Amino acid sequence: MKKGKFLFFIVIFLVTLILLPAGLAGEEASQARLENLIEKGDKAAEKARFETKTETQLREALNIYERVLDLDPDNTHSLNRLSSGYYTLAEAYLDYNEKEEGYQKGFDYGVRSLRTNTDFRKLHDRKGFSALKDLPESIVNVEGLLWAAGNLGMLAETKGVLESLDSLPALVEMNERVIELDSGYLGAAAHNALGCISAEVLKQQPFTFWQVFNQGFSWKGVKSHFESAIEQTPEYLGHYFSYAYYYALNKDKEDLAKSLLEKVIQEPLGDSYPLMNKVAKEKAEILMNKF
């Protein structure tokens, strides 16, 4: 009997020795595959931004990041890259009637990224979209916040300010959280966004009086946001275009608008933001031709 028990435990021990390394090897192989796929996506995205600057290359990067989510649905890095990628796709390549779908996908991926935070996921499950208006303190995912807000802002622009006023508190909350965490993040994009948002709302007064009052918007604040963005990231030409379009023209400062647009047109693309600077130049030339 004792001999039987001894042999039984020997067999169990040997089986464990055989199976455990195999299981670990499988997990390691899966993790290695995931890491390789993310690296491949990052290289494709970098090529899209700095080398080819083509829609085909950008879509290839998006496809790779979506394959990452098949392996790891809560991969924050890939969710953030998809949110930024669809924003760029809509902004740089899609026709006007296709842009809304691109921004919507970018927004949805941004929210999925924020939902990797347990506190936000619980709040979002209860309150839905309203969770974005009062973010938990534990939300420090700057990239997810910025791109969720960026895509939501462009969705609001495509629909019109008056039709999108319910999005306003969420837009302000997310961009202000980004500034709180890292004012200069991604070329001080949150300052640019708040300048654009507040200018659009101010333009619609008196219909937007309560929103202006509640959020404390002012033309002085609009100017300050654009100046802060330019001061922190002077090489990003989109800041000068936004300053001209959203502030100078709205305040009847045509000379200032022209000088800002000329700077956008004349400056080189640079090495930091070549694709988005290209978009800014195209917009500036179109606007300049209207003078």
C-alpha positions as CSV (number, residue, x, y, z in Angstrom):
1,M,0.0,0.0,0.0
2,K,2.8,2.4,0.9
3,K,4.7,1.4,-2.2
4,G,1.5,2.2,-4.3
5,K,1.1,5.6,-2.7
6,F,4.8,6.3,-3.3
7,L,4.5,5.5,-7.0
8,F,1.4,7.6,-7.3
9,F,3.1,10.7,-6.0
10,I,6.1,10.0,-8.2
11,V,3.8,9.9,-11.2
12,I,2.1,13.2,-10.2
13,F,5.5,14.8,-9.7
14,L,6.7,13.8,-13.1
15,V,3.5,14.9,-14.8
16,T,3.9,18.3,-13.1
17,L,7.5,18.6,-14.2
18,I,6.4,17.9,-17.8
19,L,3.4,20.1,-18.0
20,L,4.4,23.2,-16.0
21,P,7.3,24.2,-18.2
22,A,5.1,23.7,-21.2
23,G,2.5,26.0,-19.8
24,L,5.0,28.6,-18.9
25,A,6.6,28.3,-22.3
26,G,3.1,28.9,-23.9
27,E,2.5,32.0,-21.8
28,E,6.0,33.3,-22.6
29,A,5.4,32.7,-26.3
30,S,2.1,34.5,-26.2
31,Q,3.6,37.5,-24.4
32,A,6.5,37.6,-26.9
33,R,4.0,37.5,-29.8
34,L,2.1,40.4,-28.2
35,E,5.2,42.5,-27.7
36,N,6.4,41.8,-31.2
37,L,3.1,42.9,-32.6
38,I,3.1,46.1,-30.6
39,E,6.6,46.8,-31.8
40,K,5.5,46.2,-35.4
41,G,2.6,48.6,-34.9
42,D,4.8,51.3,-33.4
43,K,7.2,51.0,-36.3
44,A,4.4,51.2,-38.9
45,A,2.9,54.2,-37.1
46,E,6.2,56.0,-36.9
47,K,6.7,55.4,-40.6
48,A,3.2,56.9,-41.3
49,R,4.0,60.0,-39.3
50,F,7.6,60.7,-40.3
51,E,8.4,58.9,-43.6
52,T,5.7,58.0,-46.1
53,K,2.9,60.2,-44.5
54,T,0.3,58.2,-46.5
55,E,-3.1,56.9,-45.7
56,T,-2.1,53.4,-46.7
57,Q,0.7,53.3,-44.2
58,L,-1.5,54.7,-41.4
59,R,-4.2,52.1,-42.0
60,E,-1.5,49.4,-41.8
61,A,-0.6,50.6,-38.4
62,L,-4.2,50.8,-37.3
63,N,-4.7,47.2,-38.5
64,I,-1.8,46.0,-36.5
65,Y,-2.9,47.6,-33.3
66,E,-6.4,46.1,-33.8
67,R,-4.7,42.7,-34.0
68,V,-3.1,43.4,-30.7
69,L,-6.5,43.9,-29.1
70,D,-7.4,40.4,-30.3
71,L,-4.7,39.1,-28.0
72,D,-5.1,41.7,-25.2
73,P,-8.4,43.7,-25.3
74,D,-7.3,46.0,-22.5
75,N,-3.9,46.9,-24.0
76,T,-3.8,50.6,-23.1
77,H,-0.9,51.4,-25.4
78,S,-2.7,50.1,-28.5
79,L,-6.0,51.6,-27.5
80,N,-4.4,55.0,-27.2
81,R,-2.6,54.6,-30.6
82,L,-5.9,53.6,-32.2
83,S,-7.6,56.7,-30.7
84,S,-4.9,59.0,-32.0
85,G,-4.6,57.1,-35.3
86,Y,-8.3,57.4,-36.2
87,Y,-8.1,61.1,-35.3
88,T,-5.2,61.5,-37.7
89,L,-7.0,59.4,-40.4
90,A,-10.1,61.6,-40.2
91,E,-8.1,64.9,-40.0
92,A,-5.6,64.2,-42.7
93,Y,-7.2,61.8,-45.3
94,L,-10.9,61.3,-45.0
95,D,-13.5,63.2,-47.1
96,Y,-15.9,65.5,-45.2
97,N,-18.7,63.0,-45.1
98,E,-16.4,60.3,-43.8
99,K,-14.7,62.2,-41.0
100,E,-17.5,61.7,-38.4
101,E,-17.1,57.9,-38.5
102,G,-13.3,58.3,-38.1
103,Y,-13.6,60.6,-35.1
104,Q,-16.3,58.4,-33.6
105,K,-14.0,55.3,-33.8
106,G,-11.2,57.4,-32.3
107,F,-13.4,58.5,-29.4
108,D,-14.6,55.0,-28.7
109,Y,-11.1,53.7,-28.5
110,G,-10.1,56.6,-26.2
111,V,-13.0,55.7,-23.8
112,R,-12.0,52.1,-23.9
113,S,-8.5,53.2,-22.9
114,L,-9.9,55.2,-20.0
115,R,-12.0,52.2,-18.9
116,T,-8.8,50.2,-18.2
117,N,-8.9,52.3,-15.0
118,T,-11.1,50.4,-12.5
119,D,-12.6,53.5,-10.9
120,F,-13.6,55.0,-14.2
121,R,-14.9,51.7,-15.5
122,K,-17.3,51.4,-12.5
123,L,-18.4,55.0,-12.9
124,H,-18.8,54.7,-16.7
125,D,-20.9,51.5,-16.3
126,R,-23.3,53.5,-14.0
127,K,-23.4,56.9,-15.7
128,G,-22.3,56.3,-19.3
129,F,-21.1,59.4,-21.1
130,S,-21.7,61.6,-18.0
131,A,-18.7,59.8,-16.4
132,L,-16.5,62.0,-18.5
133,K,-17.8,65.2,-16.9
134,D,-16.5,64.3,-13.4
135,L,-13.4,62.1,-13.8
136,P,-12.1,60.1,-10.8
137,E,-8.8,61.4,-9.4
138,S,-7.1,58.1,-10.2
139,I,-7.4,58.9,-14.0
140,V,-3.9,59.8,-15.0
141,N,-3.9,58.3,-18.5
142,V,-2.8,61.5,-20.3
143,E,-2.7,60.0,-23.7
144,G,-6.2,58.4,-23.4
145,L,-7.7,61.6,-22.0
146,L,-6.2,63.8,-24.8
147,W,-7.3,61.6,-27.7
148,A,-10.8,60.9,-26.3
149,A,-11.2,64.6,-25.9
150,G,-9.7,65.4,-29.3
151,N,-12.0,63.1,-31.1
152,L,-15.0,64.2,-29.1
153,G,-14.1,67.8,-29.9
154,M,-14.0,67.1,-33.7
155,L,-17.3,65.3,-33.4
156,A,-18.8,68.3,-31.8
157,E,-17.4,70.5,-34.6
158,T,-18.9,68.3,-37.3
159,K,-22.3,68.4,-35.6
160,G,-22.2,72.1,-34.7
161,V,-21.8,73.9,-31.4
162,L,-25.4,74.3,-30.5
163,E,-26.1,70.6,-31.2
164,S,-23.1,69.5,-29.1
165,L,-23.5,71.6,-25.9
166,D,-24.1,68.5,-23.9
167,S,-20.5,67.4,-24.7
168,L,-19.0,70.7,-23.4
169,P,-18.5,69.8,-19.8
170,A,-16.8,66.5,-20.7
171,L,-14.5,68.3,-23.2
172,V,-13.5,70.9,-20.6
173,E,-13.0,68.3,-17.9
174,M,-10.8,66.0,-20.0
175,N,-8.6,68.8,-21.4
176,E,-8.2,70.5,-18.0
177,R,-7.1,67.2,-16.5
178,V,-4.5,66.8,-19.2
179,I,-3.2,70.3,-18.5
180,E,-3.2,69.5,-14.8
181,L,-1.1,66.4,-15.4
182,D,1.2,67.6,-18.1
183,S,0.5,71.1,-19.6
184,G,2.9,70.6,-22.5
185,Y,1.9,67.1,-23.4
186,L,1.9,66.3,-27.1
187,G,2.7,69.9,-28.2
188,A,0.5,71.5,-25.5
189,A,-2.5,70.1,-27.5
190,A,-4.9,70.5,-24.6
191,H,-4.3,74.3,-24.5
192,N,-5.0,74.5,-28.2
193,A,-8.2,72.4,-27.8
194,L,-9.6,74.6,-25.0
195,G,-8.8,77.7,-27.0
196,C,-10.8,76.3,-29.9
197,I,-13.7,75.1,-27.8
198,S,-14.1,78.3,-25.8
199,A,-13.9,80.4,-29.0
200,E,-16.6,78.4,-30.7
201,V,-18.9,78.7,-27.7
202,L,-18.3,82.4,-27.3
203,K,-19.2,83.0,-30.9
204,Q,-22.7,81.6,-30.3
205,Q,-23.7,84.0,-27.6
206,P,-26.4,84.8,-26.4
207,F,-27.5,81.2,-27.1
208,T,-24.6,79.9,-25.1
209,F,-24.7,82.4,-22.3
210,W,-25.1,79.8,-19.5
211,Q,-22.3,77.6,-20.8
212,V,-20.0,80.6,-21.1
213,F,-20.9,81.7,-17.5
214,N,-20.6,78.2,-16.1
215,Q,-17.2,77.4,-17.7
216,G,-15.8,80.9,-17.3
217,F,-14.9,81.3,-21.0
218,S,-13.6,84.7,-22.2
219,W,-11.8,86.0,-25.3
220,K,-8.8,86.8,-23.0
221,G,-8.8,83.1,-22.0
222,V,-8.9,82.0,-25.7
223,K,-5.9,84.2,-26.4
224,S,-4.0,82.9,-23.3
225,H,-4.5,79.3,-24.3
226,F,-3.1,79.8,-27.8
227,E,-0.2,81.8,-26.5
228,S,0.6,79.1,-24.0
229,A,0.5,76.5,-26.7
230,I,2.8,78.5,-29.0
231,E,5.2,79.2,-26.1
232,Q,5.5,75.6,-25.1
233,T,5.6,74.1,-28.7
234,P,6.5,76.8,-31.3
235,E,7.4,74.1,-33.9
236,Y,3.8,72.9,-34.1
237,L,2.2,75.0,-36.9
238,G,-1.3,74.1,-36.0
239,H,-1.2,76.4,-33.0
240,Y,-0.6,79.5,-35.2
241,F,-3.5,78.4,-37.5
242,S,-5.8,78.0,-34.6
243,Y,-4.8,81.3,-33.1
244,A,-5.6,83.0,-36.5
245,Y,-8.8,81.1,-37.2
246,Y,-10.4,81.0,-33.7
247,Y,-9.2,84.2,-32.2
248,A,-7.8,86.8,-34.6
249,L,-10.6,86.5,-37.2
250,N,-13.3,86.3,-34.6
251,K,-12.0,89.5,-33.0
252,D,-11.7,91.3,-36.4
253,K,-7.9,91.3,-36.1
254,E,-7.2,90.7,-39.8
255,D,-3.6,91.8,-39.8
256,L,-2.8,89.4,-36.9
257,A,-4.6,86.6,-38.7
258,K,-2.7,87.2,-42.0
259,S,0.7,87.2,-40.2
260,L,-0.1,84.0,-38.4
261,L,-1.3,82.3,-41.5
262,E,1.8,83.5,-43.5
263,K,4.0,81.9,-40.8
264,V,2.2,78.6,-41.1
265,I,2.7,78.7,-44.9
266,Q,6.3,79.8,-44.9
267,E,7.7,77.7,-42.1
268,P,9.2,74.3,-42.9
269,L,7.4,71.1,-41.9
270,G,10.1,70.3,-39.3
271,D,11.0,67.0,-37.8
272,S,8.6,66.9,-34.8
273,Y,5.1,67.1,-36.3
274,P,5.6,66.8,-40.1
275,L,2.2,65.2,-40.9
276,M,0.1,67.5,-38.8
277,N,2.1,70.5,-39.9
278,K,1.3,69.5,-43.5
279,V,-2.4,69.5,-42.6
280,A,-2.0,73.0,-41.0
281,K,-0.3,74.4,-44.1
282,E,-3.1,73.1,-46.3
283,K,-5.7,74.7,-44.1
284,A,-3.8,78.0,-43.9
285,E,-3.5,78.2,-47.7
286,I,-7.2,77.7,-48.1
287,L,-8.0,80.3,-45.5
288,M,-5.4,82.8,-46.9
289,N,-7.0,82.6,-50.3
290,K,-10.3,83.9,-48.9
291,F,-8.8,87.3,-48.0
